[in-house]
């Protein structure tokens, strides 16, 4: 399990490439799939914008992670909407 390999605290985040090796994954994509599965099962695995993964040290780190994901989701939805509008114009 990935969660067992992770340190606590953003400052201790493990880079994706290193975690791929520790977790014995074949690729970063495979690592992301395993992390997604563990998150879906309830694990609170955070990631930094620099590509490192870690467990939260406190609620503030969780809040910051939530803001980052919300912003990313907003940008994705904006891109989706513009693409959908382009399809409707055809």
Secondary structure, DSSP 8 states (H G I E B T S, - for coil): -GGGG--BSGGG-EEHHHHHHHTT-SSHHHHHHHHHHHHHTT--EEE-TTSEEEE-SSHHHHHHHHHHHHHHHHHHHHHHHHHHHHHHT-
